[in-house]
Amino acid sequence: MRPDHYMVNRVQVSRMPSGIVALVGDLHIDRQALDVIAAEFHWSLKQFRTIYELAQANVDNNLIAVFFDPKSLSLPQERALRVILEAAPGALPILCHRFAEVVDWPQLAEAGAFHSLRFPLDLREARQALGFVWAARRHSAAFSMQVPHNPKQAVSVQTRESGARATGMVA
């Protein structure tokens, strides 16, 4: 067996990175350490200087998460978030900001931010954020596999789930 593969229940699984964690802007972090953390999730880490570079890298929709600093992009937080979401619509945006900056988290979350981290970036917090990304993607993938192809079934499943959530039965 090749060293970049391993076996799980007799199925060969690739150890090669399955996605990219993007860094956009001037993020002051130990890149080598963050690269090791991303590799724990079988992702690679890439730095992008511009939004254009980020969008070009996302042509295969392989971006997993985007760590970004609005200040280093010379944009207000909400505008930077919108630009990130347009450039990498499938990636989960993680806002990086300074302690002194005011962050209206409910507004940013409503606008599509997934998580936020404060500078200086703590590697334990970055690992935790990537763990949240991994769990969200896993949950999303599991849900998409359960959606039936028959539109009538989809409506009944959606109605059942929303009714169950309304009664507090589904988390």
C-alpha positions, -999 to +999 in steps of 0.1 A: +000+000+000+012+035-008+023+057+022-003+083+014-031+058+019-044+037+048-072+011+052-105+016+071-128-014+071-110-028+040-115+004+021-085+023+010-086+060+021-063+087+009-041+106+034-036+133+008-052+167+017-088+168+008-093+206+009-076+239+015-077+262+046-071+297+032-054+326+049-063+359+035-047+391+044-018+397+068-025+372+095+002+371+122+004+334+130+030+306+130+022+293+096+042+261+100+023+252+132-011+260+116-001+239+086+005+209+110-029+215+126-047+217+092-029+184+082-045+168+113-078+173+095-063+162+061-064+197+048-036+219+034-029+255+043-024+283+017-018+320+019-036+343-004-027+380-007-058+391-025-095+382-029-088+376-066-062+349-057-087+334-033-115+332-059-091+317-085-081+290-061-117+281-055-125+271-091-128+235-079-147+244-047-120+229-026-117+257+000-128+245+034-124+275+056-111+311+052-092+329+080-094+366+071-084+399+086-107+427+073-083+454+085-054+441+065-077+439+035-086+476+041-123+468+044-149+471+071-158+437+087-192+432+070-179+442+036-148+419+039-172+391+049-194+396+019-163+396-004-150+364+012-184+347+008-186+358-029-150+346-036-154+313-017-191+305-013-186+269+000-159+278+025-166+287+061-153+322+069-134+328+102-130+365+111-097+374+127-097+406+147-078+426+173-089+427+210-096+464+208-119+461+177-156+461+183-172+431+167-210+429+164-210+391+164-248+385+160-248+408+129-217+391+114-231+356+122-264+366+105-243+378+075-226+344+072-195+344+095-188+310+109-164+318+137-141+345+150-106+345+165-087+373+182-051+384+175-027+372+184-040+340+171-037+312+197-029+279+180-052+260+205-081+282+195-072+278+158-073+240+162-106+243+180-120+265+152-109+239+126-125+212+147-157+232+145-153+235+107-147+197+105-178+190+125-200+214+105-188+199+072-194+164+085-229+173+097-237+190+064-224+159+044-245+136+066-276+157+061-271+159+023-269+121+021-302+118+039-322+141+016-344+120-007-345+125-045-383+124-047-396+160-043-427+147-025-406+128+000-383+158+005-413+180+015-425+154+040-390+149+054-386+187+057-420+190+074-412+162+098-378+177+107-391+212+112-420+200+133-396+179+154-373+209+158-403+230+168-410+206+196-374+203+206-370+167+195-342+172+169-309+191+178 
